[in-house]
């Protein structure tokens, strides 16, 4: 009986180990990618948003919808309940900062901000922001500030309903003596459309740039990409379907506005294809700290060339500006390799040279630079004494081959039949070497 009990215990132990291993395996399929906040997307640098500053001379303030235009006598005004302690302040201006994380029934989308100059423009300027959007400036904490030596500074706002949901903006001065024509144009515009309000001066106003994007970079054994999320309604929350937008691009790439797509309802229904695989988004942490994804191994792909099928034909120019066509080599096997200067490794260089030198009779090697300027490619070719053929890719070729990132190699058999759609120069060389043996 004792031996039988030991066997049962051993079986139970093995079953437990098996269950634990299954749990670990399933868990390992979920990939958690930590995200970076305050990311500068392409819209950040292009932003022409201005915070116009008007002279503060009344506790009655117009809503943002009428900000910068003449108010009618019958329009509803806001009334400031309490001012902050501004003892010694010589000049006070006011403006609005866009942020929907403090919305309430009275005011939505914009926070009233008072700007205090204590000795004209010779000392620190203080920004008193109505952070909780209640028109009481005594309960918003310490003011933000910018010294006379600073040209720009950053302000962080926090969602009043979701802890940890923050949003930041960068405010920059209009520097004296610079861009005079542009500043004169802005001054004329605001003075002409401000009604009875007193526009201060464009030199007291600020350019606004919004940090309303997060970026998560993933690098696995065979895949690498960046997932970005744009907080479209600027409230510090990054998982709102039908509002916030997703971006997927090459590893450590900048979020591009023209490549954004909407988050659809139910986060787990959102998916994307990259590198010949499909990934499903399992969850997005609401404040943008991380993104959980999982490969969908059973999915049918829409942006992948089919193995054992003919690949698309294309024309290209080599380093000497001579035009070639893939169909020229239909009776030979082809190793097609896309690369750029930044990602081309020493290992890639070595094995591309070895393939070209040792297997030129068995296979045609075509390497196409994807993304660099032609001048830079020529410098690289001649300066580095590259020993393998070099040509130029373009967006049309990249689209035909669903090229999302470089470097990437395609092994193409005779008559343009695809044998492998993601093979490195080293793996290609080893495959050719094994065939000889």
C-alpha positions in Angstrom: 0.0 0.0 0.0 2.9 2.3 0.8 4.4 1.8 -2.7 1.0 2.4 -4.3 0.6 5.6 -2.3 4.1 6.8 -3.4 3.1 6.2 -7.1 -0.1 8.1 -6.6 1.8 11.0 -5.0 4.3 10.9 -7.9 1.5 11.0 -10.4 -0.1 13.9 -8.6 3.2 15.7 -8.5 3.8 15.2 -12.2 0.2 16.3 -13.0 0.8 19.5 -10.9 4.0 20.2 -12.7 2.3 19.6 -16.1 -0.5 22.0 -15.1 2.0 24.6 -13.9 4.0 24.3 -17.2 0.9 24.7 -19.3 0.1 27.8 -17.3 3.5 29.2 -17.9 3.3 28.4 -21.6 -0.1 30.1 -22.0 1.1 33.1 -19.9 4.2 33.4 -22.1 2.1 33.9 -25.1 0.9 37.2 -23.8 3.4 40.0 -24.5 3.4 43.0 -22.2 5.1 46.1 -23.7 5.9 49.0 -21.4 5.0 52.3 -23.0 6.7 55.7 -22.9 4.7 58.8 -22.3 5.3 62.4 -23.5 6.2 61.1 -26.9 6.7 63.6 -29.7 4.7 62.4 -32.7 4.9 64.0 -36.2 2.2 66.5 -35.2 4.2 67.8 -32.3 6.8 69.5 -34.4 4.2 70.8 -36.9 1.9 72.3 -34.3 1.0 76.0 -34.9 -1.4 76.1 -31.9 -1.2 79.5 -30.1 -2.2 80.5 -26.6 -3.3 84.1 -27.0 -3.0 86.1 -23.8 -5.5 88.9 -22.9 -5.3 91.4 -20.1 -7.3 90.3 -17.1 -9.5 93.1 -15.8 -12.8 91.5 -14.7 -14.0 88.5 -12.7 -16.5 87.8 -15.5 -14.9 85.6 -18.2 -16.3 84.5 -21.5 -16.5 80.8 -22.4 -13.8 79.4 -24.7 -16.4 79.1 -27.5 -16.4 82.9 -27.6 -12.7 83.3 -26.6 -10.9 85.7 -29.0 -14.1 87.1 -30.5 -16.6 89.9 -29.5 -19.1 88.8 -27.0 -22.8 89.8 -27.4 -24.6 91.4 -24.6 -26.9 88.5 -24.1 -24.2 85.8 -24.0 -23.6 83.7 -20.8 -20.4 84.6 -19.0 -18.5 82.7 -16.4 -17.7 84.2 -13.0 -14.5 83.5 -11.2 -15.3 82.6 -7.6 -11.9 83.2 -6.0 -8.5 84.4 -7.2 -5.2 83.0 -6.1 -2.9 84.9 -3.9 -1.2 87.2 -6.4 0.1 89.9 -4.0 2.6 92.2 -5.7 1.5 91.2 -9.2 1.7 94.1 -11.6 0.1 92.6 -14.7 -2.3 89.7 -15.1 -3.3 88.0 -18.3 -5.5 85.1 -19.0 -5.9 82.4 -21.6 -7.4 78.9 -22.0 -5.5 75.5 -22.1 -7.2 72.6 -23.9 -7.7 69.6 -21.6 -10.8 67.5 -21.3 -9.7 65.5 -18.2 -11.5 67.9 -15.9 -14.8 68.3 -17.8 -17.9 69.0 -15.8 -21.5 70.1 -16.6 -20.6 73.8 -16.6 -17.3 73.8 -18.6 -15.8 71.3 -21.0 -12.6 71.0 -22.9 -10.7 74.1 -21.7 -9.1 75.2 -18.4 -9.0 78.9 -17.5 -5.5 80.0 -16.8 -4.3 83.3 -15.2 -0.8 84.5 -16.0 0.9 86.8 -13.5 3.8 89.2 -14.3 5.2 90.6 -11.1 7.6 93.2 -12.3 6.6 93.5 -16.0 8.6 90.9 -18.0 11.8 91.1 -15.9 11.1 88.3 -13.5 9.4 84.9 -13.3 5.9 84.5 -14.9 3.4 82.4 -12.9 0.7 80.2 -14.5 -2.4 79.7 -12.2 -4.4 76.9 -13.9 -7.9 76.1 -12.8 -7.0 72.4 -12.7 -10.3 71.1 -11.3 -12.3 73.4 -13.5 -14.4 75.0 -10.8 -13.4 78.7 -11.3 -11.8 78.7 -7.8 -8.1 79.3 -8.0 -7.4 78.7 -4.3 -7.6 74.9 -4.5 -5.4 74.0 -7.5 -2.0 73.7 -5.8 1.1 75.6 -6.5 1.3 77.6 -9.8 3.6 76.6 -12.7 6.3 79.1 -13.7 8.8 80.2 -16.3 11.8 82.4 -15.6 13.0 85.1 -17.9 16.0 82.9 -18.8 13.7 80.1 -20.1 12.4 80.0 -23.6 10.0 77.1 -23.0 8.7 74.9 -20.2 6.4 71.9 -19.6 3.1 71.8 -17.8 1.5 68.5 -16.6 -2.3 68.2 -16.0 -4.0 65.3 -14.3 -7.4 63.8 -15.0 -9.7 64.5 -12.0 -11.5 61.2 -12.3 -8.8 58.7 -13.2 -5.8 58.5 -11.0 -2.5 58.5 -12.9 -4.0 59.7 -16.1 -1.9 62.7 -17.1 -1.3 65.0 -20.1 1.5 67.4 -20.7 2.1 70.4 -22.9 5.1 72.3 -23.9 4.8 76.1 -24.0 7.4 78.2 -25.9 7.9 81.9 -26.0 7.8 84.0 -29.1 11.4 85.3 -29.1 12.1 89.0 -29.5 13.4 89.9 -32.9 12.6 86.6 -34.6 9.9 85.8 -37.2 8.7 89.4 -37.2 6.4 89.0 -40.2 4.7 86.0 -38.7 4.3 87.7 -35.3 2.9 90.9 -36.9 0.4 88.7 -38.7 -0.7 87.0 -35.5 -0.9 90.3 -33.7 -3.1 91.9 -36.4 -5.4 88.8 -36.3 -6.0 88.8 -32.6 -6.4 92.5 -32.3 -9.0 92.5 -35.1 -11.0 89.7 -33.7 -11.0 90.3 -29.9 -13.9 92.7 -29.5 -13.5 94.8 -26.4 -10.9 92.5 -24.8 -7.3 93.8 -24.6 -4.9 91.6 -26.5 -1.5 91.9 -24.7 1.2 91.4 -27.2 2.3 88.4 -29.3 5.6 88.4 -27.3 3.6 87.6 -24.2 1.8 84.7 -25.9 2.9 81.1 -26.2 3.2 78.4 -28.8 1.5 75.2 -27.5 2.7 71.7 -28.4 0.8 68.6 -27.0 2.3 65.4 -25.6 -0.8 63.4 -26.2 0.8 60.1 -27.5 2.4 57.1 -26.0 4.8 54.7 -27.8 5.7 51.1 -27.0 8.7 49.4 -28.7 8.8 45.6 -29.1 11.7 43.5 -30.2 11.4 39.7 -30.2 13.5 37.0 -31.7 12.1 37.5 -35.2 9.9 40.5 -34.9 10.3 44.2 -34.0 7.8 47.0 -34.2 6.4 50.0 -32.4 2.8 50.5 -31.2 1.6 54.0 -30.6 -1.6 55.4 -29.3 -2.9 58.9 -29.7 -5.1 60.4 -27.0 -7.4 62.2 -29.4 -9.6 63.9 -26.9 -6.7 64.9 -24.7 -7.8 63.6 -21.3 -4.9 61.4 -20.3 -6.8 58.1 -21.1 -5.5 55.9 -23.9 -8.0 53.1 -24.3 -11.2 54.8 -25.4 -12.7 53.1 -28.4 -14.0 55.1 -31.3 -12.0 58.1 -29.9 -8.3 57.2 -29.4 -6.2 56.0 -32.4 -3.6 53.3 -32.9 -0.3 53.3 -34.9 1.9 50.4 -35.8 5.2 50.9 -37.5 8.9 50.0 -37.7 10.8 49.6 -34.5 11.4 52.9 -32.7 9.6 54.8 -35.4 7.9 58.1 -34.9 4.1 58.0 -34.8 2.8 59.3 -38.1 -0.6 61.0 -38.2 -1.5 59.7 -41.7 -1.1 56.1 -40.5 -3.4 56.2 -37.5 -6.4 53.9 -37.3 -9.3 53.9 -34.8 -9.6 51.7 -31.7 -12.7 49.7 -32.3 -15.1 48.8 -29.4 -13.9 45.9 -27.2 -10.2 46.2 -27.0 -9.5 42.5 -27.8 -11.2 42.9 -31.2 -8.3 45.2 -32.2 -5.6 43.5 -34.2 -2.7 44.2 -36.6 -0.4 42.4 -39.0 3.3 42.8 -38.9 6.3 40.7 -40.2 4.0 38.0 -41.6 2.2 37.5 -38.3 -1.1 38.7 -36.8 -1.2 40.2 -33.3 -4.3 40.8 -31.2 -4.3 43.6 -28.6 -5.5 42.0 -25.4 -5.6 45.2 -23.2 -4.4 48.8 -23.1 -3.7 50.1 -19.6 -6.0 53.2 -19.3 -3.3 55.7 -18.4 -1.0 54.4 -21.1 1.6 52.5 -19.0 1.6 49.3 -21.0 0.0 47.4 -23.8 -0.7 43.6 -23.8 -0.7 41.8 -27.1 -0.7 38.2 -28.3 0.1 36.5 -31.6 -3.0 35.0 -33.3 -1.4 31.9 -34.7 -4.6 30.7 -36.4 -5.4 34.0 -38.2 -5.4 34.3 -42.0 -3.2 37.1 -43.1 -4.0 39.8 -45.6 -0.6 41.4 -46.0 1.6 38.4 -46.6 2.9 36.8 -49.8 1.9 33.1 -50.2 4.6 30.5 -50.1 5.0 28.4 -53.2 3.2 31.1 -55.2 4.7 33.4 -57.8 5.9 36.7 -56.3 5.1 40.1 -57.9 7.4 41.3 -60.6 9.1 44.7 -60.5 11.7 47.0 -62.1 14.6 48.6 -60.2 17.7 50.7 -60.8 21.1 49.5 -59.7 23.9 51.7 -58.2 25.0 52.7 -61.7 21.5 53.8 -62.6 21.0 50.9 -64.9 17.4 49.5 -65.1 16.8 45.9 -64.3 13.7 43.6 -64.0 13.1 40.7 -61.7 11.9 38.6 -64.7 15.4 38.7 -66.1 16.3 36.1 -63.6 13.2 33.8 -63.9 15.4 30.9 -64.8 17.6 31.3 -61.7 16.9 31.3 -58.0 17.0 34.8 -56.4 17.9 36.1 -52.9 16.1 39.4 -52.6 17.3 41.4 -49.6 15.9 44.8 -48.5 18.1 46.9 -46.2 19.1 50.4 -45.1 22.3 51.9 -43.8 21.2 52.1 -40.1 20.1 48.5 -39.7 22.6 46.7 -41.9 24.8 44.6 -39.6 28.3 43.4 -40.0 27.0 39.9 -40.1 24.7 40.8 -43.0 27.5 42.4 -44.9 29.7 39.4 -44.4 27.2 36.8 -45.6 26.0 38.9 -48.5 29.6 39.0 -49.7 30.0 35.3 -49.2 26.8 34.5 -51.1 27.8 36.7 -54.0 31.3 35.3 -54.1 30.7 31.6 -53.5 27.2 31.0 -55.0 27.0 33.4 -58.0 26.3 30.5 -60.3 23.5 29.0 -58.2 21.6 32.1 -57.1 21.2 35.7 -58.2 21.5 38.2 -55.3 19.5 41.4 -55.5 19.9 43.9 -52.6 17.6 46.9 -52.6 18.2 49.9 -50.3 14.9 51.0 -48.8 14.7 54.4 -47.2 18.1 56.1 -47.6 18.9 58.9 -50.0 20.5 57.7 -53.2 23.6 59.9 -52.5 24.0 58.3 -49.1 23.7 54.8 -50.7 26.4 55.6 -53.3 28.7 56.9 -50.5 28.1 53.7 -48.5 28.7 51.5 -51.6 32.0 53.1 -52.6 33.4 54.1 -49.2 32.7 50.7 -47.6 33.8 48.8 -50.7 30.6 46.7 -50.8 31.2 43.5 -52.7 27.6 42.6 -53.6 25.1 44.1 -56.0 23.2 47.2 -54.8 20.0 48.7 -56.1 17.3 51.1 -55.0 13.9 50.1 -53.7 10.8 52.4 -53.7 7.4 52.6 -52.2 5.8 50.6 -55.0 8.1 47.7 -54.6 7.8 47.9 -50.8 4.0 47.7 -51.1 4.1 44.7 -53.4 6.2 42.8 -50.9 4.3 44.1 -47.8 7.6 45.5 -46.6 7.0 46.9 -43.1 10.6 47.1 -41.9 14.1 46.4 -42.9 16.2 44.3 -43.0 14.2 41.5 -44.7 15.2 38.7 -47.1 13.1 36.7 -49.6 14.3 33.4 -51.1 12.7 33.1 -54.5 12.9 29.9 -56.6 13.0 29.5 -60.3 10.0 31.1 -62.2 9.6 33.5 -59.3 8.1 31.0 -56.8 8.4 32.1 -53.2 10.3 29.7 -50.9 10.9 31.8 -47.8 9.6 35.3 -47.0 11.8 36.2 -44.1 15.3 34.8 -44.3 18.6 36.4 -43.2 21.8 36.5 -45.3 23.4 34.0 -42.9 20.5 31.6 -43.0 20.4 31.9 -46.8 24.2 31.1 -47.0 23.9 28.1 -44.7 21.0 26.8 -46.8 23.0 27.1 -50.0 26.0 25.5 -48.3 23.9 22.5 -47.1 22.6 21.9 -50.6 26.2 21.5 -51.9 26.9 18.9 -49.3 
